[in-house]
């Protein structure tokens, strides 16, 4: 019997569970997130009884698309089938207090799936504390705009301004549903958040915190929330240790210490994370996609950009303020040239200010998109109304 393949496989799985098994009152206990591994181990054994709760949990983890939950009534969007599955997956993990990574390919709607989840939680009366979304600075307003578009009943505050203004914004909006902040700002605002507990912590473009040694990662690790989720089209860019770091935040204790983690085979790691990472590529859902998806992204001016923009705007306003209607008509060409300058500043002030040393919000956002696409093996066709902008990007 001991040589049978079933016993060997069961023994192998139980060996992996060794660090998680606790004995209490004659019973073996393991964390819930090991449910599928336990089920795999028991599948080869006869005369094993499991509770209905365990059976239901294994069924939900294995088939999240069948999880019994309805789309929120206030949702102003027609979700595609794979997006409905993503929403159900988030709700299912939330029910069992699990964390997870929504790792869909870029452009497949990770944001709308997340907003649908938060709206559902609000309609069910569970969003009694704010959700905290941490995102790259270039994407902050996208969360606010998309939330207003798809779920108008969700109140959203973007945490920006000076440190005092950020602190007052949070203090003066205790009933807000969603707070949105950037990774760099979060690092500076640790003392604001350390005594707060959130409904959920959602890390957008989570590959930005793949290094567990950084101050940003360590700050996020101390945040308290009931649910933890990460959104990333590239959860592993270079090495598996990045996955280890993410799960250290999402489900502490899920992976063994780093030294032992490095000894795990990729097959073992894949089996462990299978229920907690949902990834769909475009080619998998191609039949469910229209010929073209148009998405508007909104960029913020950097402080240097804003200074240049305001200076040129005031200069234009000053030169136009005393003009009569006739003079305005006579100066239409110079007015259009001034408007073009303002548009160029929004792209990059270096388009006409050679010694400009600052950055550009649109450039930063474009590079984020390009790098994410490149990491996913995607090709990009890039247009600009200013050829000089293409040179800067190149």
C-alpha positions as CSV (number, residue, x, y, z in Angstrom):
1,X,0.0,0.0,0.0
2,X,2.8,2.4,0.9
3,X,4.2,2.1,-2.6
4,X,0.9,3.0,-4.3
5,X,1.0,6.2,-6.4
6,X,-2.0,7.7,-4.6
7,X,-0.2,7.4,-1.2
8,X,3.0,8.9,-2.6
9,X,1.1,11.9,-4.0
10,X,-0.8,12.4,-0.8
11,X,2.4,12.2,1.2
12,X,4.0,14.8,-1.0
13,X,1.2,17.3,-0.5
14,X,1.1,16.7,3.2
15,X,4.9,17.3,3.3
16,X,4.2,20.7,1.7
17,X,1.5,21.4,4.4
18,X,3.8,20.4,7.2
19,X,4.5,23.9,8.3
20,X,0.8,24.8,8.4
21,X,-0.6,21.8,10.2
22,X,-1.5,22.3,13.9
23,X,-2.9,19.7,16.2
24,X,-5.7,20.8,18.5
25,X,-7.9,18.4,20.6
26,X,-7.0,15.5,18.5
27,X,-7.8,17.3,15.2
28,X,-5.5,18.4,12.4
29,X,-6.0,22.1,11.5
30,X,-4.7,23.9,8.4
31,X,-5.4,27.5,7.2
32,X,-8.3,27.9,4.8
33,X,-6.1,29.0,2.0
34,X,-4.7,25.5,1.9
35,X,-8.1,24.1,1.0
36,X,-7.3,23.0,-2.5
37,X,-4.1,21.4,-1.5
38,X,-5.9,19.5,1.2
39,X,-8.6,18.5,-1.2
40,X,-5.9,17.3,-3.6
41,X,-4.3,15.2,-0.9
42,X,-7.6,13.7,0.2
43,X,-8.8,12.9,-3.3
44,X,-6.7,9.8,-3.5
45,X,-7.9,8.5,-0.1
46,X,-11.1,6.6,0.7
47,X,-13.5,7.0,3.7
48,X,-12.7,10.6,4.3
49,X,-15.5,12.9,5.3
50,X,-15.5,16.7,4.9
51,X,-17.9,19.3,6.1
52,X,-20.3,21.1,3.8
53,X,-18.4,24.3,4.3
54,X,-15.2,22.7,3.1
55,X,-16.9,21.2,0.1
56,X,-18.5,24.5,-0.8
57,X,-15.3,26.4,-0.4
58,X,-13.4,23.9,-2.7
59,X,-16.2,24.2,-5.2
60,X,-16.1,28.0,-5.2
61,X,-12.3,28.1,-5.4
62,X,-12.3,25.7,-8.3
63,X,-15.3,27.2,-10.2
64,X,-15.5,30.9,-9.3
65,X,-17.7,31.6,-12.4
66,X,-20.5,29.6,-10.6
67,X,-20.3,31.6,-7.4
68,X,-23.9,32.6,-6.5
69,X,-23.9,36.4,-6.6
70,X,-25.8,39.0,-8.7
71,X,-24.4,42.1,-10.3
72,X,-25.1,45.2,-8.3
73,X,-28.2,47.1,-9.4
74,X,-26.6,50.5,-9.6
75,X,-23.9,49.4,-12.1
76,X,-23.9,51.5,-15.3
77,X,-22.0,49.0,-17.5
78,X,-22.6,46.0,-19.6
79,X,-19.9,43.6,-18.4
80,X,-18.6,40.9,-20.7
81,X,-18.8,37.4,-19.5
82,X,-15.1,37.1,-18.4
83,X,-15.6,40.4,-16.5
84,X,-18.6,39.0,-14.7
85,X,-16.4,36.0,-13.8
86,X,-13.8,38.4,-12.5
87,X,-16.3,40.1,-10.3
88,X,-17.6,36.8,-9.0
89,X,-14.0,35.7,-8.3
90,X,-13.4,38.9,-6.2
91,X,-16.7,38.4,-4.3
92,X,-15.8,34.8,-3.6
93,X,-12.4,35.5,-2.3
94,X,-13.9,38.3,-0.2
95,X,-16.4,35.9,1.4
96,X,-13.7,33.5,2.5
97,X,-11.3,36.3,3.6
98,X,-8.8,35.5,1.0
99,X,-6.6,37.9,-1.0
100,X,-5.8,37.6,-4.7
101,X,-4.2,39.1,-7.8
102,X,-6.4,40.1,-10.7
103,X,-3.8,39.7,-13.4
104,X,-5.8,40.2,-16.6
105,X,-4.0,41.4,-19.7
106,X,-3.9,45.2,-20.1
107,X,-7.1,46.6,-21.6
108,X,-9.4,43.8,-20.4
109,X,-11.0,46.0,-17.7
110,X,-9.4,45.3,-14.3
111,X,-10.7,48.7,-13.1
112,X,-14.4,48.1,-14.0
113,X,-14.3,44.6,-12.4
114,X,-12.9,46.1,-9.2
115,X,-15.5,49.0,-9.2
116,X,-18.3,46.4,-9.7
117,X,-17.0,44.5,-6.6
118,X,-16.9,47.6,-4.4
119,X,-20.4,48.7,-5.6
120,X,-21.7,45.3,-4.7
121,X,-20.1,45.5,-1.3
122,X,-21.8,48.9,-0.7
123,X,-25.2,47.7,-1.9
124,X,-24.9,44.7,0.5
125,X,-24.1,47.1,3.4
126,X,-20.5,45.8,3.8
127,X,-18.7,48.9,2.7
128,X,-18.9,50.5,6.2
129,X,-15.3,51.6,6.1
130,X,-13.6,53.2,3.1
131,X,-11.6,51.2,0.5
132,X,-8.1,52.4,-0.1
133,X,-6.8,52.2,-3.7
134,X,-3.1,52.8,-4.2
135,X,-2.1,53.5,-7.8
136,X,0.6,55.2,-9.8
137,X,0.2,59.0,-9.7
138,X,-0.7,59.0,-13.4
139,X,-3.8,56.9,-12.8
140,X,-5.4,58.6,-9.7
141,X,-8.0,60.5,-11.6
142,X,-8.9,57.6,-13.8
143,X,-10.2,55.8,-10.8
144,X,-12.4,58.8,-9.9
145,X,-13.7,59.2,-13.4
146,X,-14.3,55.5,-14.0
147,X,-16.1,55.2,-10.7
148,X,-18.4,58.1,-11.5
149,X,-19.0,56.6,-14.9
150,X,-19.8,53.0,-13.8
151,X,-21.0,53.4,-10.2
152,X,-22.2,56.9,-9.5
153,X,-23.4,56.0,-6.0
154,X,-19.8,55.4,-4.9
155,X,-18.2,58.5,-3.4
156,X,-14.5,58.8,-4.3
157,X,-11.8,61.2,-2.9
158,X,-8.4,61.6,-4.6
159,X,-5.8,62.3,-1.8
160,X,-3.7,65.1,-3.3
161,X,-2.3,68.5,-2.2
162,X,0.1,69.3,0.6
163,X,0.5,67.0,3.5
164,X,-1.8,69.2,5.6
165,X,-4.4,69.3,2.9
166,X,-4.2,65.5,2.5
167,X,-4.6,64.9,6.2
168,X,-7.6,67.3,6.3
169,X,-9.2,65.7,3.2
170,X,-9.2,62.3,4.9
171,X,-10.3,63.7,8.3
172,X,-13.2,65.7,6.8
173,X,-14.5,62.8,4.7
174,X,-15.2,60.0,7.2
175,X,-18.1,58.6,5.2
176,X,-16.3,58.4,1.8
177,X,-16.5,55.0,0.1
178,X,-13.1,55.1,-1.7
179,X,-9.8,56.9,-1.1
180,X,-7.3,57.0,-3.9
181,X,-3.7,57.8,-3.3
182,X,-0.4,57.2,-5.0
183,X,2.4,54.9,-3.9
184,X,4.8,57.9,-3.3
185,X,2.2,59.9,-1.3
186,X,1.2,56.8,0.7
187,X,4.9,56.5,1.8
188,X,4.8,60.1,3.1
189,X,1.4,59.7,4.8
190,X,2.1,56.6,7.0
191,X,1.1,58.3,10.2
192,X,-2.3,59.3,8.7
193,X,-3.2,55.7,7.9
194,X,-1.6,53.8,10.7
195,X,-4.7,54.0,13.0
196,X,-7.2,53.4,10.2
197,X,-8.8,50.1,9.2
198,X,-10.1,49.8,5.6
199,X,-12.7,47.7,4.0
200,X,-10.2,46.7,1.4
201,X,-6.8,47.6,0.2
202,X,-6.4,47.5,-3.6
203,X,-3.0,47.8,-5.2
204,X,-3.2,49.0,-8.8
205,X,-0.2,48.2,-11.0
206,X,1.0,46.2,-8.0
207,X,4.3,45.2,-9.8
208,X,5.5,48.6,-8.6
209,X,6.0,47.2,-5.0
210,X,7.7,44.0,-6.0
211,X,10.7,44.7,-3.8
212,X,10.0,43.9,-0.2
213,X,13.0,45.9,1.0
214,X,11.6,49.3,-0.1
215,X,10.0,51.8,2.3
216,X,6.8,51.8,0.2
217,X,6.4,48.1,0.5
218,X,7.1,48.2,4.3
219,X,4.5,51.0,4.7
220,X,1.8,49.0,2.8
221,X,2.6,45.9,4.8
222,X,1.5,47.7,8.0
223,X,-1.9,48.9,6.6
224,X,-4.9,47.2,8.2
225,X,-7.8,46.1,5.9
226,X,-10.4,43.4,5.9
227,X,-9.7,42.4,2.3
228,X,-6.5,42.7,0.2
229,X,-6.4,42.6,-3.6
230,X,-3.7,43.4,-6.3
231,X,-4.2,44.4,-9.9
232,X,-1.4,43.8,-12.3
233,X,-1.0,42.7,-15.9
234,X,2.6,41.6,-15.0
235,X,2.6,40.2,-11.4
236,X,6.0,38.5,-12.2
237,X,8.3,40.6,-14.3
238,X,11.7,39.1,-13.6
239,X,11.7,36.5,-10.8
240,X,9.3,34.5,-8.7
241,X,10.4,36.4,-5.5
242,X,8.2,39.2,-6.8
243,X,5.2,36.9,-6.4
244,X,6.4,36.0,-2.9
245,X,6.5,39.7,-2.0
246,X,3.0,40.4,-3.2
247,X,1.5,37.5,-1.3
248,X,3.3,38.6,1.8
249,X,0.9,41.6,1.7
250,X,-2.2,39.8,0.3
251,X,-2.1,36.8,2.6
252,X,0.6,36.8,5.2
253,X,1.9,33.3,5.9
254,X,0.7,31.9,2.6
255,X,4.2,31.3,1.3
256,X,7.0,30.0,3.5
257,X,9.9,32.2,4.4
258,X,11.9,33.3,1.3
259,X,14.7,30.8,1.8
260,X,12.2,27.9,1.8
261,X,10.2,29.5,-1.0
262,X,13.2,29.5,-3.3
263,X,13.4,25.7,-2.9
264,X,9.8,25.1,-4.1
265,X,9.4,23.9,-7.7
266,X,7.4,26.1,-10.1
267,X,4.8,23.3,-10.3
268,X,4.3,23.6,-6.5
269,X,4.0,27.3,-6.6
270,X,1.6,27.2,-9.5
271,X,-0.7,24.7,-7.6
272,X,-0.6,26.9,-4.5
273,X,-1.5,30.2,-6.2
274,X,-4.0,28.8,-8.8
275,X,-7.2,29.8,-6.9
276,X,-5.8,33.2,-5.9
277,X,-4.5,34.5,-9.3
278,X,-7.0,35.2,-12.1
279,X,-5.4,35.9,-15.4
280,X,-7.0,36.1,-18.8
281,X,-5.1,37.1,-22.0
282,X,-6.7,38.8,-25.0
283,X,-6.4,35.7,-27.1
284,X,-8.4,33.7,-24.5
285,X,-11.4,36.1,-24.6
286,X,-11.1,37.2,-28.2
287,X,-14.6,36.0,-29.1
288,X,-15.9,38.1,-26.3
289,X,-14.2,41.3,-27.4
290,X,-15.4,43.9,-29.9
291,X,-13.2,44.8,-32.8
292,X,-11.9,47.8,-31.0
293,X,-12.0,49.1,-27.4
294,X,-11.5,52.8,-26.9
295,X,-10.3,53.9,-23.4
296,X,-9.7,57.5,-22.4
297,X,-6.9,57.9,-19.8
298,X,-6.4,61.2,-18.0
299,X,-3.0,62.7,-17.2
300,X,-2.0,65.2,-14.5
301,X,0.4,68.0,-15.1
302,X,3.5,67.7,-13.0
303,X,4.3,70.7,-10.8
304,X,7.0,72.0,-13.2
305,X,4.5,71.6,-16.1
306,X,1.8,73.4,-14.2
307,X,4.1,76.4,-13.5
308,X,5.0,76.7,-17.2
309,X,1.3,76.2,-18.3
310,X,0.0,78.9,-15.9
311,X,2.7,81.4,-16.9
312,X,1.8,81.0,-20.6
313,X,-1.9,81.1,-19.9
314,X,-1.6,84.3,-17.9
315,X,0.5,85.9,-20.6
316,X,-2.2,85.1,-23.2
317,X,-5.0,86.4,-21.0
318,X,-3.1,89.6,-20.4
319,X,-2.5,90.2,-24.1
320,X,-6.1,89.5,-25.0
321,X,-7.8,91.3,-22.1
322,X,-7.7,94.8,-23.7
323,X,-8.5,93.7,-27.3
324,X,-11.7,94.7,-29.1
325,X,-13.7,92.2,-31.1
326,X,-12.1,93.6,-34.3
327,X,-8.6,93.2,-32.8
328,X,-9.4,89.6,-31.7
329,X,-10.3,88.7,-35.3
330,X,-7.1,90.3,-36.6
331,X,-5.1,88.3,-34.1
332,X,-6.7,84.9,-34.7
333,X,-3.5,83.3,-35.9
334,X,-1.5,84.4,-32.9
335,X,-4.3,83.2,-30.6
336,X,-4.3,79.8,-32.2
337,X,-0.6,79.7,-31.9
338,X,-0.9,80.4,-28.2
339,X,-3.5,77.6,-27.8
340,X,-1.1,75.3,-29.6
341,X,1.6,76.2,-27.2
342,X,-0.7,75.3,-24.3
343,X,-1.4,71.9,-25.9
344,X,2.3,71.3,-26.4
345,X,2.9,72.1,-22.7
346,X,0.4,69.4,-21.8
347,X,2.4,66.9,-23.9
348,X,5.9,68.1,-22.8
349,X,7.2,71.7,-22.3
350,X,10.4,70.6,-24.0
351,X,8.6,70.8,-27.3
352,X,9.4,74.5,-27.4
353,X,11.4,75.3,-24.3
354,X,14.8,73.8,-25.0
355,X,16.3,74.2,-21.5
356,X,13.2,72.8,-19.7
357,X,14.5,70.2,-17.2
358,X,11.2,69.1,-15.6
359,X,9.1,66.1,-16.3
360,X,5.7,65.5,-18.0
361,X,2.7,63.7,-16.7
362,X,1.7,62.5,-20.1
363,X,5.2,61.2,-20.8
364,X,5.3,59.3,-17.5
365,X,1.9,57.7,-18.2
366,X,2.8,56.8,-21.7
367,X,6.0,55.1,-20.6
368,X,4.0,53.2,-17.9
369,X,1.7,51.9,-20.6
370,X,4.5,51.0,-23.0
371,X,6.6,49.2,-20.3
372,X,3.5,47.2,-19.2
373,X,2.7,46.3,-22.8
374,X,6.3,45.3,-23.5
375,X,6.4,43.1,-20.4
376,X,3.3,41.3,-21.8
377,X,4.9,40.8,-25.2
378,X,2.5,43.3,-26.9
379,X,3.1,45.6,-29.8
380,X,2.1,49.3,-29.8
381,X,1.2,51.7,-32.5
382,X,1.8,55.2,-31.1
383,X,0.5,58.5,-32.6
384,X,1.1,62.1,-31.6
385,X,-0.1,65.4,-33.2
386,X,3.4,66.7,-32.4
387,X,6.2,64.7,-34.1
388,X,8.6,66.2,-31.5
389,X,6.8,64.3,-28.8
390,X,7.5,61.1,-30.7
391,X,11.2,62.0,-30.6
392,X,11.1,62.6,-26.9
393,X,9.4,59.3,-26.3
394,X,11.9,57.5,-28.5
